[in-house]
Amino acid sequence: MKKVAIVTGASRGIGRAVAKRLAQDGFTVVVNYMSNAAEAEEVVAELKGIGGNAVAIQADVSSPPDVERLLNETNTKFGSVDVVVHNSGIMPLSPIGKNDFDLFDKVISTNLRGAFLVLAQAAQHIASGGRIIAFSSSVLAKNFPTYGPYIASKAGVEGLVHVLANGAARPQCFRKRCSARAGRDRTLPERQERRANR
């Protein structure tokens, strides 16, 4: 039986590339998306076109019921969850001095709250020998003036992964990893916010 992988934010960019690689490696892939069903179904068709098995499941990673449903539905459909790759993220940019609370809350809700919810559900559902992977960012080492909310959210993601790895109830059964993106995913929904800040 094929192993099963969930990739959040898999309808485009890095998530789509990860989903394709997992399909090539023989995984059944759950293509998670938040709002663009057409893009998600394009990914599913692409993965099936290269001989893979895939299904699209909608879920907002910042919503506890949605994330719980994503894991439960995957388990019901395929009988196990062997890999969870948490890729979902947004990157609107704004200088801290602009005091944009709404933007900050939006980034934290998707990037950090979303990571907490996905990791928590993954820890409960992951199969023995499985893997939990969350994406951080290489910009943590930088101090770009408009990246405050994004860097804060990704620093939090790295902290969550370290704590989860240290406090796992079943440390012998699964591993956690936090990977930093090399550069930026140009498909992150940032361009509108960047124009607004100019």
SERO-4910 file (N, C-alpha, C, O; in steps of 0.05 Angstrom, whole numbers):
BEGIN
 pado doro    nc1    nc2    nc3   cac1   cac2   cac3    cc1    cc2    cc3    oc1    oc2    oc3
  Met    A     17    -24      0      0      0      0     18     25      0     37     27     14
  Lys    A     10     45    -16     25     69    -18     23     85      8      3     85     22
  Lys    A     45     98     15     44    116     38     30    142     29     29    149      6
  Val    A     20    156     49      3    179     44     15    205     56     24    205     78
  Ala    A     16    225     39     28    251     48      7    273     44     -7    275     24
  Ile    A      5    291     64    -10    315     62      9    338     58     28    341     72
  Val    A      3    355     38     19    380     34      0    403     36    -18    406     19
  Thr    A      3    420     56    -14    444     58     -4    465     38     20    467     33
  Gly    A    -23    481     28    -16    501      9     -3    490    -16     17    500    -26
  Ala    A    -15    468    -26     -2    453    -48    -12    460    -76     -5    447    -95
  Ser    A    -29    480    -78    -40    487   -104    -22    504   -121    -28    509   -144
  Arg    A      0    513   -110     18    530   -125     46    530   -113     50    520    -90
  Gly    A     65    541   -127     92    547   -117    107    523   -105    106    501   -116
  Ile    A    119    528    -82    135    508    -68    118    484    -61    126    461    -64
  Gly    A     93    489    -51     76    467    -44     70    448    -67     70    424    -64
  Arg    A     65    460    -90     60    444   -114     84    428   -122     82    404   -129
  Ala    A    108    440   -120    132    425   -126    137    402   -107    146    380   -115
  Val    A    131    407    -81    134    386    -61    115    363    -67    122    339    -66
  Ala    A     90    370    -73     70    350    -79     78    333   -103     75    308   -103
  Lys    A     89    346   -124     98    331   -147    121    312   -141    121    289   -149
  Arg    A    140    321   -125    162    304   -117    153    280   -101    162    258   -105
  Leu    A    135    284    -83    124    262    -67    110    242    -84    112    218    -80
  Ala    A     94    252   -104     81    234   -122    101    218   -138     97    194   -142
  Gln    A    122    231   -147    143    217   -162    156    195   -145    166    175   -155
  Asp    A    157    200   -119    170    181   -101    150    160    -91    157    143    -75
  Gly    A    126    160   -102    107    138    -97     87    143    -76     72    125    -68
  Phe    A     85    167    -65     65    174    -45     38    180    -57     37    192    -79
  Thr    A     17    173    -44     -9    184    -49     -9    212    -36     -2    215    -13
  Val    A    -17    232    -51    -14    260    -42    -41    273    -38    -58    273    -56
  Val    A    -45    285    -15    -68    301     -9    -60    330    -14    -43    342      0
  Val    A    -72    342    -35    -66    370    -43    -85    388    -27   -108    391    -35
  Asn    A    -74    400     -6    -91    419      9    -90    446     -4    -70    455    -14
  Tyr    A   -113    459     -3   -116    487    -13   -136    501      4   -152    489     18
  Met    A   -135    528      3   -154    543     19   -178    552      3   -201    549     11
  Ser    A   -173    564    -21   -195    577    -36   -197    571    -66   -218    572    -77
  Asn    A   -174    564    -78   -174    561   -107   -176    531   -115   -156    518   -118
  Ala    A   -201    522   -117   -205    493   -123   -195    486   -151   -185    464   -155
  Ala    A   -197    505   -170   -188    499   -197   -158    494   -198   -149    475   -211
  Glu    A   -143    510   -184   -114    506   -183   -107    480   -170    -89    465   -179
  Ala    A   -121    473   -148   -115    448   -134   -121    424   -152   -106    405   -153
  Glu    A   -143    426   -167   -150    404   -185   -130    401   -208   -126    379   -218
  Glu    A   -119    424   -216    -97    423   -237    -73    407   -226    -61    391   -241
  Val    A    -67    411   -201    -45    397   -189    -51    367   -187    -35    350   -194
  Val    A    -76    361   -179    -84    333   -178    -82    320   -205    -71    297   -207
  Ala    A    -91    334   -226    -89    323   -253    -60    319   -262    -53    299   -275
  Glu    A    -43    338   -254    -14    336   -261     -2    311   -247     13    297   -260
  Leu    A     -9    307   -222      3    285   -208     -7    258   -219      8    239   -221
  Lys    A    -32    257   -226    -43    233   -238    -31    228   -265    -27    205   -274
  Gly    A    -24    250   -279    -12    248   -305     15    236   -305     24    225   -326
  Ile    A     29    238   -283     56    225   -281     54    199   -266     75    188   -257
  Gly    A     30    188   -264     26    161   -252     21    161   -222     21    140   -209
  Gly    A     17    185   -210     12    187   -182    -17    184   -174    -35    183   -192
  Asn    A    -22    183   -149    -49    183   -138    -52    207   -120    -36    212   -103
  Ala    A    -73    223   -125    -76    248   -110   -105    256   -108   -122    247   -124
  Val    A   -111    272    -87   -138    283    -83   -134    310    -71   -116    315    -56
  Ala    A   -153    328    -77   -152    355    -66   -172    357    -43   -195    348    -45
  Ile    A   -163    369    -21   -180    373      2   -178    402     11   -156    412     17
  Gln    A   -200    416     12   -200    444     21   -198    445     51   -212    430     65
  Ala    A   -182    464     61   -181    469     90   -165    495     94   -144    499     82
  Asp    A   -175    512    111   -161    536    120   -144    529    144   -155    521    164
  Val    A   -118    531    141   -100    521    162   -103    537    188    -94    528    209
  Ser    A   -115    561    187   -119    577    211   -144    570    226   -150    581    247
  Ser    A   -160    551    215   -185    543    227   -183    515    240   -178    496    226
  Pro    A   -186    513    267   -184    487    280   -202    466    268   -193    444    264
  Pro    A   -228    472    263   -245    451    252   -236    442    224   -237    418    217
  Asp    A   -226    461    208   -216    454    181   -192    435    182   -190    416    167
  Val    A   -173    442    200   -149    426    201   -155    398    212   -144    378    202
  Glu    A   -173    397    232   -181    371    242   -194    354    220   -189    330    218
  Arg    A   -211    367    205   -225    353    183   -205    343    162   -208    321    152
  Leu    A   -185    360    156   -165    352    136   -151    326    144   -148    308    127
  Leu    A   -143    324    169   -129    300    178   -148    276    180   -141    254    172
  Asn    A   -172    281    190   -191    259    193   -200    249    166   -202    225    162
  Glu    A   -205    267    147   -214    259    121   -192    243    107   -198    223     93
  Thr    A   -168    251    110   -145    236     97   -144    208    109   -141    189     95
  Asn    A   -146    207    136   -144    181    149   -167    163    140   -163    139    136
  Thr    A   -191    174    137   -214    158    129   -211    148    100   -217    125     94
  Lys    A   -202    166     83   -199    158     55   -177    138     50   -181    120     34
  Phe    A   -155    141     63   -131    125     56   -121    107     79   -103     90     74
  Gly    A   -131    110    103   -124     91    124   -100     99    140    -94     86    161
  Ser    A    -85    119    132    -61    128    147    -53    156    138    -60    165    117
  Val    A    -36    168    155    -23    193    147      7    189    154     14    187    177
  Asp    A     23    187    133     52    180    137     70    204    137     91    204    150
  Val    A     62    225    123     79    249    121     60    273    120     40    274    106
  Val    A     67    294    136     53    319    135     74    341    129     93    344    144
  Val    A     70    355    107     88    377    100     72    403    102     53    408     86
  His    A     78    419    122     64    444    126     78    466    111    100    475    119
  Asn    A     66    475     89     78    494     72     63    520     70     74    541     62
  Ser    A     37    520     78     20    544     75     33    568     88     43    567    111
  Gly    A     31    590     74     41    615     86     35    639     68     30    636     44
  Ile    A     34    662     80     31    687     66     53    707     74     66    704     95
  Met    A     59    726     56     81    744     62     75    773     53     89    784     37
  Pro    A     54    785     64     50    813     60     71    829     75     78    821     97
  Leu    A     80    850     64    103    865     75     94    893     85     79    907     72
  Ser    A    105    900    108     99    927    120    120    933    141    127    916    157
  Pro    A    130    958    142    149    965    163    135    965    190    112    972    192
  Ile    A    150    957    211    138    956    238    127    983    246    107    985    259
  Gly    A    142   1004    238    133   1031    246    107   1040    235     95   1059    244
  Lys    A     97   1026    214     71   1033    203     48   1024    221     26   1034    219
  Asn    A     54   1006    241     35    998    261     10    985    249    -12    991    258
  Asp    A     14    968    230     -8    955    216    -17    930    231     -7    908    225
  Phe    A    -34    933    251    -43    910    267    -57    889    250    -53    865    254
  Asp    A    -74    898    232    -90    879    216    -72    861    199    -76    837    197
  Leu    A    -51    873    187    -33    857    171    -17    838    189    -14    814    182
  Phe    A     -8    847    212      7    830    231    -11    806    239     -1    784    239
  Asp    A    -35    812    247    -53    790    256    -59    770    233    -61    746    238
  Lys    A    -61    780    209    -66    763    186    -43    744    182    -47    720    177
  Val    A    -18    754    183      5    738    179      8    717    201     14    694    196
  Ile    A      5    726    226      8    708    249    -14    686    248     -9    663    254
  Ser    A    -38    694    240    -60    675    239    -54    652    219    -58    629    225
  Thr    A    -45    660    195    -40    639    175    -13    625    180    -13    600    180
  Asn    A      8    639    185     34    627    186     40    613    213     52    591    213
  Leu    A     33    626    235     40    614    261     17    598    273     21    575    281
  Arg    A     -6    610    275    -29    595    285    -34    571    267    -39    549    277
  Gly    A    -32    575    241    -35    552    222    -15    530    227    -22    506    227
  Ala    A     10    537    232     30    517    238     24    503    264     26    478    265
  Phe    A     16    517    284      9    504    310    -14    484    306    -12    461    315
  Leu    A    -35    492    291    -57    474    288    -50    449    271    -57    427    278
  Val    A    -35    453    250    -27    431    233     -8    412    247    -11    388    246
  Leu    A     12    423    261     30    406    276     16    390    298     22    367    303
  Ala    A     -3    404    312    -17    390    333    -33    367    323    -33    345    335
  Gln    A    -48    371    301    -63    349    289    -45    328    277    -51    304    279
  Ala    A    -23    336    265     -5    317    253      7    299    275      9    274    271
  Ala    A     14    310    298     25    295    320      6    274    330     14    252    339
  Gln    A    -21    279    327    -41    260    337    -46    238    316    -54    216    324
  His    A    -42    244    290    -51    226    269    -28    211    255    -33    191    242
  Ile    A     -3    221    258     18    211    241     24    181    248     23    173    271
  Ala    A     29    166    227     34    137    230     61    132    241     79    149    240
  Ser    A     65    109    252     91    101    262    112    103    240    108     93    218
  Gly    A    135    115    246    156    119    226    151    143    208    166    147    189
  Gly    A    130    158    213    123    180    195    140    205    199    159    205    215
  Arg    A    134    225    184    150    250    184    131    274    185    111    275    172
  Ile    A    139    294    201    125    320    201    146    341    193    167    344    206
  Ile    A    140    356    173    158    376    162    144    403    161    121    405    151
  Ala    A    157    424    171    146    451    169    167    469    156    191    467    161
  Phe    A    158    487    138    176    505    125    180    531    141    161    543    150
  Ser    A    205    538    144    212    563    156    221    582    133    210    580    111
  Ser    A    240    599    138    249    617    117    278    625    122    286    630    144
  Ser    A    293    628    100    321    637    102    322    667    110    343    676    119
  Val    A    300    682    108    301    710    116    302    714    146    305    737    155
  Leu    A    300    693    162    303    696    191    331    707    197    334    720    218
  Ala    A    350    703    180    377    712    185    381    741    175    402    752    178
  Lys    A    360    753    164    362    780    153    346    800    171    334    792    191
  Asn    A    348    825    164    333    846    179    320    865    159    321    890    163
  Phe    A    308    855    138    295    871    118    274    888    132    258    878    148
  Pro    A    272    914    125    255    932    140    225    926    140    211    932    159
  Thr    A    215    913    119    187    908    116    179    879    123    156    871    120
  Tyr    A    198    863    133    192    835    137    185    827    166    184    804    173
  Gly    A    181    847    183    176    842    212    155    821    218    162    801    231
  Pro    A    131    824    208    110    804    214    117    776    204    113    756    218
  Tyr    A    128    775    180    135    749    168    157    735    183    155    712    189
  Ile    A    178    750    190    200    739    205    191    729    233    199    708    242
  Ala    A    174    746    246    163    738    272    148    711    270    150    694    287
  Ser    A    132    709    249    116    684    246    133    660    241    128    639    252
  Lys    A    154    663    224    171    640    218    189    632    241    196    609    244
  Ala    A    197    652    257    213    646    281    195    629    300    205    611    313
  Gly    A    170    636    301    152    620    318    149    592    307    147    573    323
  Val    A    147    589    281    145    562    270    169    545    278    166    522    286
  Glu    A    193    556    276    217    541    284    216    533    313    224    511    320
  Gly    A    206    552    330    204    545    358    184    522    363    190    505    379
  Leu    A    162    523    349    142    501    352    154    474    345    149    454    359
  Val    A    169    474    323    180    448    314    200    437    335    200    413    341
  His    A    217    455    346    236    446    366    222    435    391    230    414    402
  Val    A    201    449    399    186    440    423    172    414    418    172    396    435
  Leu    A    159    412    395    145    387    388    165    363    387    159    342    397
  Ala    A    188    368    375    208    346    374    217    338    402    222    315    407
  Asn    A    220    357    420    230    352    446    209    339    464    216    323    482
  Gly    A    184    345    460    163    336    477    145    315    465    123    311    476
  Ala    A    153    302    444    136    283    430    129    260    448    145    249    462
  Ala    A    103    253    448     94    231    463    104    204    452    107    185    467
  Arg    A    110    204    426    120    180    413    145    186    398    146    183    373
  Pro    A    167    195    411    190    204    396    203    182    379    217    188    360
  Gln    A    199    156    386    211    135    371    195    130    345    205    115    328
  Cys    A    171    141    343    154    134    321    154    154    298    148    146    275
  Phe    A    162    178    303    162    197    281    182    219    286    191    223    308
  Arg    A    190    233    264    209    254    266    198    280    256    179    281    240
  Lys    A    208    302    266    200    329    259    223    344    246    246    340    254
  Arg    A    217    360    226    239    375    213    228    403    205    205    406    197
  Cys    A    245    423    208    238    450    200    258    458    178    282    460    184
  Ser    A    249    462    154    266    469    132    262    498    124    240    509    124
  Ala    A    285    511    118    283    540    110    282    541     80    298    528     66
  Arg    A    264    557     70    263    562     41    288    577     32    297    596     46
  Ala    A    299    569     10    321    584     -2    309    605    -20    299    599    -42
  Gly    A    310    630    -11    298    651    -27    268    653    -22    258    642     -3
  Arg    A    254    667    -40    225    672    -36    209    656    -56    217    653    -79
  Asp    A    186    647    -48    167    636    -66    151    659    -78    136    672    -64
  Arg    A    155    664   -104    143    687   -117    113    685   -118     99    705   -124
  Thr    A    101    661   -112     72    659   -113     59    667    -87     35    667    -85
  Leu    A     75    672    -66     63    681    -41     48    707    -46     58    724    -60
  Pro    A     24    709    -34      7    733    -40     17    758    -26      6    767     -6
  Glu    A     39    769    -38     51    793    -25     50    817    -43     53    840    -33
  Arg    A     47    814    -69     52    836    -87     33    859    -83     42    883    -84
  Gln    A      8    854    -77    -11    876    -73     -3    892    -49     -4    917    -50
  Glu    A      4    878    -27     12    893     -3     38    908     -8     41    930      3
  Arg    A     56    897    -23     81    912    -28     76    937    -44     88    958    -38
  Arg    A     58    936    -63     51    961    -78     39    981    -60     44   1005    -62
  Ala    A     22    972    -41      9    991    -23     28   1005     -4     22   1026      6
  Asn    A     51    992      0     70   1003     19     90   1022      6    107   1035     19
  Arg    A     89   1024    -20    108   1041    -34    101   1071    -32    115   1088    -42
***
